[in-house]
Amino acid sequence: MLRLVMAALAGGLFGAGLLVSGMVDTTKVQGWLDVFGDWDPTLAFVMGGAILPMAVAWRIAARRKVALLGTPIPPRPEPKLDHSLILGSVLFGAGWGLVGLCPGPALASLTFG
């Protein structure tokens, strides 16, 4: 039960962060993706602010055998580049560029308005 509560809290915090940072604003996202037009670099700071603490968390997790709630941390999978990964990346990027939302911000937009 504690795992579900923690997952709900983490998901809510993630969604609220997307909302506050402007990642659910389609015009802001499309402005960030329009590098050769009227480029808006503010979302790069949002991504940088997410990457830095996650890099620290990965370093800590690499040294641990179990997570904070006692669940085992699975081994890192071997990186492989196959057609399904490439197709999924293309679909993700095309959807993000055309609509201005990727799955996380889309759910946050639906949830928080």
MIVEXMAR-784919 format. One line per field, with one value per atom (N, C-alpha, C): residue number from 0; residue in one letter; atom name; x, y, z. Coordinates in Angstrom, 1 decimal, padded with zeros to 4 digits, always signed. Atoms other than C-alpha are relative to their C-alpha. Layout:
num	NUM, ...
residu	A, ...
atome	CA, ...
x	X, ...
y	Y, ...
z	Z, ...
% end
This chain:
num	0, 0, 0, 1, 1, 1, 2, 2, 2, 3, 3, 3, 4, 4, 4, 5, 5, 5, 6, 6, 6, 7, 7, 7, 8, 8, 8, 9, 9, 9, 10, 10, 10, 11, 11, 11, 12, 12, 12, 13, 13, 13, 14, 14, 14, 15, 15, 15, 16, 16, 16, 17, 17, 17, 18, 18, 18, 19, 19, 19, 20, 20, 20, 21, 21, 21, 22, 22, 22, 23, 23, 23, 24, 24, 24, 25, 25, 25, 26, 26, 26, 27, 27, 27, 28, 28, 28, 29, 29, 29, 30, 30, 30, 31, 31, 31, 32, 32, 32, 33, 33, 33, 34, 34, 34, 35, 35, 35, 36, 36, 36, 37, 37, 37, 38, 38, 38, 39, 39, 39, 40, 40, 40, 41, 41, 41, 42, 42, 42, 43, 43, 43, 44, 44, 44, 45, 45, 45, 46, 46, 46, 47, 47, 47, 48, 48, 48, 49, 49, 49, 50, 50, 50, 51, 51, 51, 52, 52, 52, 53, 53, 53, 54, 54, 54, 55, 55, 55, 56, 56, 56, 57, 57, 57, 58, 58, 58, 59, 59, 59, 60, 60, 60, 61, 61, 61, 62, 62, 62, 63, 63, 63, 64, 64, 64, 65, 65, 65, 66, 66, 66, 67, 67, 67, 68, 68, 68, 69, 69, 69, 70, 70, 70, 71, 71, 71, 72, 72, 72, 73, 73, 73, 74, 74, 74, 75, 75, 75, 76, 76, 76, 77, 77, 77, 78, 78, 78, 79, 79, 79, 80, 80, 80, 81, 81, 81, 82, 82, 82, 83, 83, 83, 84, 84, 84, 85, 85, 85, 86, 86, 86, 87, 87, 87, 88, 88, 88, 89, 89, 89, 90, 90, 90, 91, 91, 91, 92, 92, 92, 93, 93, 93, 94, 94, 94, 95, 95, 95, 96, 96, 96, 97, 97, 97, 98, 98, 98, 99, 99, 99, 100, 100, 100, 101, 101, 101, 102, 102, 102, 103, 103, 103, 104, 104, 104, 105, 105, 105, 106, 106, 106, 107, 107, 107, 108, 108, 108, 109, 109, 109, 110, 110, 110, 111, 111, 111, 112, 112, 112
residu	M, M, M, L, L, L, R, R, R, L, L, L, V, V, V, M, M, M, A, A, A, A, A, A, L, L, L, A, A, A, G, G, G, G, G, G, L, L, L, F, F, F, G, G, G, A, A, A, G, G, G, L, L, L, L, L, L, V, V, V, S, S, S, G, G, G, M, M, M, V, V, V, D, D, D, T, T, T, T, T, T, K, K, K, V, V, V, Q, Q, Q, G, G, G, W, W, W, L, L, L, D, D, D, V, V, V, F, F, F, G, G, G, D, D, D, W, W, W, D, D, D, P, P, P, T, T, T, L, L, L, A, A, A, F, F, F, V, V, V, M, M, M, G, G, G, G, G, G, A, A, A, I, I, I, L, L, L, P, P, P, M, M, M, A, A, A, V, V, V, A, A, A, W, W, W, R, R, R, I, I, I, A, A, A, A, A, A, R, R, R, R, R, R, K, K, K, V, V, V, A, A, A, L, L, L, L, L, L, G, G, G, T, T, T, P, P, P, I, I, I, P, P, P, P, P, P, R, R, R, P, P, P, E, E, E, P, P, P, K, K, K, L, L, L, D, D, D, H, H, H, S, S, S, L, L, L, I, I, I, L, L, L, G, G, G, S, S, S, V, V, V, L, L, L, F, F, F, G, G, G, A, A, A, G, G, G, W, W, W, G, G, G, L, L, L, V, V, V, G, G, G, L, L, L, C, C, C, P, P, P, G, G, G, P, P, P, A, A, A, L, L, L, A, A, A, S, S, S, L, L, L, T, T, T, F, F, F, G, G, G
atome	N, CA, C, N, CA, C, N, CA, C, N, CA, C, N, CA, C, N, CA, C, N, CA, C, N, CA, C, N, CA, C, N, CA, C, N, CA, C, N, CA, C, N, CA, C, N, CA, C, N, CA, C, N, CA, C, N, CA, C, N, CA, C, N, CA, C, N, CA, C, N, CA, C, N, CA, C, N, CA, C, N, CA, C, N, CA, C, N, CA, C, N, CA, C, N, CA, C, N, CA, C, N, CA, C, N, CA, C, N, CA, C, N, CA, C, N, CA, C, N, CA, C, N, CA, C, N, CA, C, N, CA, C, N, CA, C, N, CA, C, N, CA, C, N, CA, C, N, CA, C, N, CA, C, N, CA, C, N, CA, C, N, CA, C, N, CA, C, N, CA, C, N, CA, C, N, CA, C, N, CA, C, N, CA, C, N, CA, C, N, CA, C, N, CA, C, N, CA, C, N, CA, C, N, CA, C, N, CA, C, N, CA, C, N, CA, C, N, CA, C, N, CA, C, N, CA, C, N, CA, C, N, CA, C, N, CA, C, N, CA, C, N, CA, C, N, CA, C, N, CA, C, N, CA, C, N, CA, C, N, CA, C, N, CA, C, N, CA, C, N, CA, C, N, CA, C, N, CA, C, N, CA, C, N, CA, C, N, CA, C, N, CA, C, N, CA, C, N, CA, C, N, CA, C, N, CA, C, N, CA, C, N, CA, C, N, CA, C, N, CA, C, N, CA, C, N, CA, C, N, CA, C, N, CA, C, N, CA, C, N, CA, C, N, CA, C, N, CA, C, N, CA, C, N, CA, C, N, CA, C, N, CA, C, N, CA, C, N, CA, C, N, CA, C, N, CA, C, N, CA, C, N, CA, C, N, CA, C, N, CA, C, N, CA, C
x	+000.8, +000.0, +000.9, -000.9, +002.9, +000.6, -000.6, +004.3, -001.0, +001.1, +000.9, -000.1, +000.0, +000.8, +001.2, -001.2, +004.3, +000.0, +000.1, +003.7, -001.0, +001.0, +000.6, +000.6, -000.6, +002.5, +001.1, -001.0, +005.4, -000.6, +000.7, +003.0, -000.6, +000.6, +001.1, +001.0, -001.0, +004.3, +000.6, -000.5, +005.6, -001.0, +001.0, +002.3, -000.1, +000.0, +002.3, +001.2, -001.3, +005.9, -000.2, +000.2, +004.9, -000.9, +001.0, +002.0, +000.7, -000.6, +004.0, +001.1, -001.2, +007.0, -000.5, +000.5, +004.8, +000.1, -000.1, +005.3, -001.4, +001.3, +001.5, -000.5, +000.4, +001.3, +000.5, -000.4, +001.3, +000.8, -000.7, +002.4, +001.4, -001.4, +005.4, +000.9, -000.7, +006.4, +000.4, -000.3, +006.1, +001.0, -001.0, +008.0, +001.4, -001.3, +010.8, +000.5, -000.4, +010.8, +000.3, -000.2, +010.9, +001.4, -001.3, +014.7, +000.4, -000.3, +014.9, -000.9, +000.9, +012.0, +000.1, +000.1, +010.9, +000.2, -000.4, +012.8, -000.2, +000.2, +011.8, +000.8, -000.9, +014.7, -000.4, +000.3, +012.9, -000.2, +000.2, +012.0, +001.3, -001.3, +015.6, +000.5, -000.3, +016.0, -000.8, +000.8, +013.1, +000.6, -000.6, +014.8, +001.3, -001.3, +018.2, -000.3, +000.4, +016.5, -000.5, +000.4, +015.1, +001.2, -001.1, +018.3, +001.0, -001.0, +020.6, -000.3, +000.3, +018.8, -000.1, +000.2, +018.0, +001.4, -001.3, +021.7, +000.6, -000.4, +022.5, -000.7, +000.8, +019.7, +000.5, -000.5, +021.0, +001.4, -001.3, +024.5, -000.2, +000.3, +023.1, -000.6, +000.7, +020.8, +001.0, -000.9, +023.7, +000.8, -000.8, +025.4, -000.9, +000.9, +022.3, -000.6, +000.6, +020.7, -001.6, +001.4, +017.2, -000.3, +000.5, +015.1, -000.3, +000.3, +014.1, -001.1, +001.1, +010.9, +000.2, -000.3, +012.7, -000.1, +000.2, +011.9, +001.4, -001.3, +014.9, +000.1, -000.3, +016.5, +000.4, -000.4, +016.6, +001.3, -001.2, +019.9, -000.3, +000.2, +020.3, +000.1, +000.0, +019.4, +001.1, -001.0, +021.9, -000.7, +000.6, +021.3, +000.1, +000.0, +020.2, -000.9, +000.7, +019.1, -000.7, +000.7, +016.4, -001.1, +001.0, +013.5, -001.1, +001.1, +010.9, +000.4, -000.4, +012.9, +000.1, +000.0, +013.5, -001.4, +001.4, +009.9, -000.7, +000.6, +008.7, +000.5, -000.6, +011.1, -000.5, +000.6, +009.9, -001.4, +001.4, +006.3, -000.2, +000.0, +006.9, +000.4, -000.4, +008.8, -000.9, +001.0, +006.3, -001.2, +001.2, +003.4, +000.3, -000.3, +005.2, +000.1, -000.2, +006.1, -001.3, +001.3, +002.6, -001.0, +001.1, +000.4, +000.6, -000.6, +002.9, -000.1, +000.0, +002.4, +000.6, -000.4, +004.2, -000.9, +001.0, +002.4, -000.1, +000.1, +003.4, -000.7, +000.7, +002.4, -001.5, +001.4, -000.8, -000.8, +000.8, -001.9, -000.1, +000.1, -001.0, -001.0, +001.0, -003.0, -001.4, +001.4, -006.0, -000.3, +000.2, -005.6, -000.2, -000.1, -004.8, -000.7, +000.7, -006.6, +001.0
y	-001.2, +000.0, +001.3, -001.1, +002.3, +000.4, -000.2, +001.8, +000.8, -000.7, +002.9, +001.5, -001.4, +006.0, +000.8, -000.7, +006.9, +000.3, -000.1, +006.3, +001.2, -001.1, +008.6, +001.3, -001.3, +011.3, +000.4, -000.3, +011.1, +000.4, -000.4, +011.2, +001.3, -001.3, +014.1, +001.2, -001.0, +016.0, +000.3, -000.1, +015.3, +000.8, -000.8, +016.5, +001.4, -001.4, +019.6, +000.8, -000.6, +020.3, +000.3, -000.3, +020.0, +001.2, -001.1, +022.4, +001.3, -001.3, +025.0, +000.4, -000.3, +024.8, +000.5, -000.4, +025.4, -001.1, +001.1, +022.0, -000.4, +000.3, +021.7, +001.1, -001.1, +024.9, -000.3, +000.5, +023.7, +001.1, -001.0, +027.1, +000.2, -000.1, +027.2, -001.1, +001.2, +023.7, +000.1, -000.2, +024.4, +001.1, -001.0, +027.6, -000.5, +000.6, +025.6, -000.9, +000.9, +023.1, +000.7, -000.7, +025.8, +000.7, -000.6, +026.3, +001.0, -001.0, +028.1, +001.1, -001.1, +030.4, +000.8, -000.8, +032.3, -000.9, +001.0, +030.0, +000.5, -000.3, +030.0, -001.0, +001.0, +028.4, -000.3, +000.2, +028.5, -001.4, +001.4, +024.8, -000.8, +000.7, +023.9, +000.1, -000.1, +025.1, -001.0, +001.0, +022.9, -001.4, +001.3, +019.9, -000.1, +000.1, +020.8, -000.1, +000.1, +021.2, -001.4, +001.3, +017.7, -001.0, +000.9, +016.1, -000.1, +000.0, +017.2, -000.8, +000.9, +015.7, -001.5, +001.4, +012.6, -000.7, +000.6, +012.1, -000.4, +000.3, +012.3, -001.3, +001.2, +009.8, -001.3, +001.2, +007.3, -000.4, +000.4, +007.5, -000.7, +000.6, +006.7, -001.3, +001.2, +004.0, -001.1, +001.0, +002.3, -000.7, +000.5, +001.7, -000.9, +000.7, +000.2, -001.2, +001.2, -003.2, +000.1, -000.1, -002.2, +001.5, -001.4, +001.0, +000.4, -000.5, +003.1, -000.7, +000.7, +001.2, -001.5, +001.4, -002.2, -000.8, +000.7, -003.2, -000.1, +000.1, -004.6, +000.9, -000.8, -002.4, -000.9, +000.9, -004.3, +000.4, -000.3, -004.5, +000.9, -000.9, -001.9, -000.9, +000.8, -003.5, +000.4, -000.3, -003.7, +000.9, -000.9, -000.8, -000.6, +000.6, -002.0, +000.9, -000.8, +000.0, -000.9, +000.8, -001.8, +000.8, -000.8, -000.8, +000.4, -000.4, -000.7, +001.3, -001.1, +001.8, +001.3, -001.1, +004.0, +000.5, -000.4, +003.9, +000.7, -000.6, +004.7, +001.4, -001.3, +007.6, +001.0, -000.9, +009.0, +000.4, -000.3, +008.7, +000.9, -000.9, +010.3, +001.4, -001.3, +013.2, +000.7, -000.6, +013.7, +000.5, -000.4, +013.7, +001.3, -001.2, +016.2, +001.2, -001.2, +018.5, +000.4, -000.4, +018.4, +000.5, -000.4, +018.6, +000.9, -000.9, +020.3, -000.7, +000.7, +017.7, -001.4, +001.4, +014.4, -000.6, +000.7, +011.8, +000.5, -000.6, +013.2, +001.3, -001.3, +016.8, -000.1, +000.1, +015.6, -000.5, +000.5, +013.6, +001.1, -001.1, +016.6, +001.0, -001.0, +018.9, -000.5, +000.5, +016.6, +000.0, +000.1, +016.2, +001.4, -001.3, +019.8, +001.1, -001.0, +021.6, +000.8
z	+000.0, +000.0, +000.0, -000.1, +000.8, -001.4, +001.3, -002.7, -000.9, +000.7, -004.2, +000.4, -000.4, -002.1, -000.5, +000.5, -002.9, -001.5, +001.4, -006.6, -000.4, +000.2, -006.5, +000.4, -000.3, -004.7, -001.0, +001.0, -007.1, -001.4, +001.2, -010.1, +000.1, -000.2, -008.7, +000.0, +000.0, -008.0, -001.4, +001.3, -011.5, -000.9, +000.8, -013.1, +000.4, -000.4, -011.0, -000.5, +000.5, -012.0, -001.5, +001.4, -015.7, -000.2, +000.1, -015.2, +000.4, -000.4, -013.3, -000.9, +000.9, -015.7, -001.4, +001.4, -018.8, -001.0, +000.9, -020.3, -000.6, +000.5, -020.8, -000.9, +000.9, -022.8, -001.4, +001.3, -026.4, -000.8, +000.8, -027.9, +000.5, -000.5, -025.5, -000.5, +000.4, -026.4, -001.5, +001.5, -030.2, -000.2, +000.1, -029.7, +000.3, -000.3, -028.1, -001.1, +001.1, -030.9, -001.3, +001.2, -033.6, +000.1, -000.2, -033.5, -001.1, +001.1, -036.9, -000.1, +000.1, -036.3, +001.3, -001.2, -033.2, +001.2, -001.0, -030.7, +001.4, -001.4, -027.0, +000.8, -000.7, -025.0, +001.4, -001.4, -021.6, +000.4, -000.4, -021.6, +000.1, -000.2, -021.9, +001.4, -001.5, -018.3, +000.8, -000.7, -017.3, -000.1, +000.2, -018.9, +000.8, -000.7, -017.4, +001.5, -001.4, -014.0, +000.4, -000.2, -014.4, -000.1, +000.3, -015.8, +001.2, -001.1, -013.0, +001.2, -001.2, -010.0, -000.4, +000.4, -012.0, -000.2, +000.1, -012.8, +001.3, -001.4, -009.1, +000.5, -000.5, -008.3, -000.7, +000.7, -011.0, +000.6, -000.6, -009.4, +001.3, -001.3, -006.0, -000.2, +000.2, -007.3, -000.5, +000.5, -009.1, +001.1, -001.1, -005.8, +001.0, -000.9, -004.1, -000.6, +000.4, -004.3, +000.0, -000.2, -003.1, +000.0, +000.0, -003.4, +001.4, -001.4, -000.4, +000.6, -000.6, +000.0, +000.1, -000.1, -000.1, -001.3, +001.3, -003.7, -000.7, +000.6, -005.6, -001.3, +001.1, -008.2, -001.1, +001.0, -011.5, -000.7, +000.7, -013.4, -001.3, +001.2, -016.2, -001.2, +001.2, -019.5, -001.0, +001.0, -022.3, -001.1, +001.0, -024.7, -001.4, +001.3, -028.1, -000.9, +000.9, -031.1, -001.1, +001.0, -033.1, -000.6, +000.7, -035.4, +000.8, -000.9, -032.7, +000.8, -000.7, -030.7, -000.9, +001.0, -033.8, -000.4, +000.3, -034.8, +001.1, -001.2, -031.3, +000.2, -000.2, -031.1, -001.1, +001.1, -034.5, +000.3, -000.3, -033.5, +001.2, -001.2, -030.1, -000.4, +000.4, -031.7, -001.0, +000.9, -034.5, +000.7, -000.8, -032.1, +000.9, -000.8, -029.8, -000.9, +000.9, -032.7, -000.6, +000.6, -034.3, +001.0, -001.0, -031.2, +001.0, -001.0, -028.8, +001.4, -001.3, -026.1, -000.1, -000.1, -025.2, +001.0, -000.9, -023.1, +001.5, -001.4, -019.6, +000.1, -000.1, -020.2, -000.5, +000.4, -022.0, +001.1, -001.2, -018.9, +001.0, -001.0, -016.7, -000.4, +000.5, -018.9, +000.2, -000.3, -018.7, +001.4, -001.4, -015.0, +000.7, -000.7, -013.9, -000.8, +000.8, -016.8, -000.7
% end
